[in-house]
Amino acid sequence: MFIIFGTSLYGRTDQFRDSSVHVATRFVHVYMFPILPVGSYLVLSGDGVGGTGGGQFEGVRIGWSFKSILITWLRLALAIGALALVAIGAGNSRRPDAWMWHFSAGAALVAFVATYLLPAFRYASHQRARALAQRVGMNEAAMIHLDAAYGVITPEEAEMALLALEEDEAGDGAPSRHVPQLPNSAMGDLKRALMAGDREL
């Protein structure tokens, strides 16, 4: 019997505004069912979704995101619950209360989809995004771009702050801490401003 297992990213959450940057957790999976979490990441590019190979992504390890882990298990429970309720309803289709099983299955399915769409599950607040950025060592330029993305400062204020930062760095003779541009960036300026650190490829 051929068993499919490996690692893959699950529990996508805390996505930065106007960006594809998000948090996800790598799980050991069996037949694509997440079993054991092995670490959470701030994912910069790629989705890390794959079968036995685990898929490719670029990200920074952030320890454990319990929100991401709980969302993964919640989605798994809702998916299994919906399928079980459909099966039970089909097996009791002649009973007058069979509609209750189908209704419950539909409710579980709606809840499953909601975990991907509702802002509370999907997006990071400004405070959470800044905390994640600081956790992985983003520099001042990255923070300015982040504040602008969340509307905390205007684009004009961000441009002025970046110019002032460049002038300060030039005056101090300190090299600007940038990393090479990442391809297919939905928020290229933020990613380019990410200070070099430990990454997963």
Stockholm file with secondary structure:
# STOCKHOLM 1.0

chainA/1-201         MFIIFGTSLYGRTDQFRDSSVHVATRFVHVYMFPILPVGSYLVLSGDGVGGTGGGQFEGVRIGWSFKSILITWLRLALAIGALALVAIGAGNSRRPDAWMWHFSAGAALVAFVATYLLPAFRYASHQRARALAQRVGMNEAAMIHLDAAYGVITPEEAEMALLALEEDEAGDGAPSRHVPQLPNSAMGDLKRALMAGDREL
#=GR chainA/1-201 SS CCCCEEEEEEEEECBCTTSSCEEEEEEEEETTEEEEEEEEEEEEEECCCCSSSCCCEEEEEEECCHHHHHHHHHHHHHHHHHHHHHHHHHHTTTSTTHHHHHHHHHHHHHHHHHHHHSHHHHBCCHHHHHHHHHHTTCCHHHHHHHHHHTTSSCHHHHHHHHHHHHHHHHHHTCCCCCCCCCTTCTTHHHHHTSCCCCCBC
#=GC SS_cons         CCCCEEEEEEEEECBCTTSSCEEEEEEEEETTEEEEEEEEEEEEEECCCCSSSCCCEEEEEEECCHHHHHHHHHHHHHHHHHHHHHHHHHHTTTSTTHHHHHHHHHHHHHHHHHHHHSHHHHBCCHHHHHHHHHHTTCCHHHHHHHHHHTTSSCHHHHHHHHHHHHHHHHHHTCCCCCCCCCTTCTTHHHHHTSCCCCCBC
//
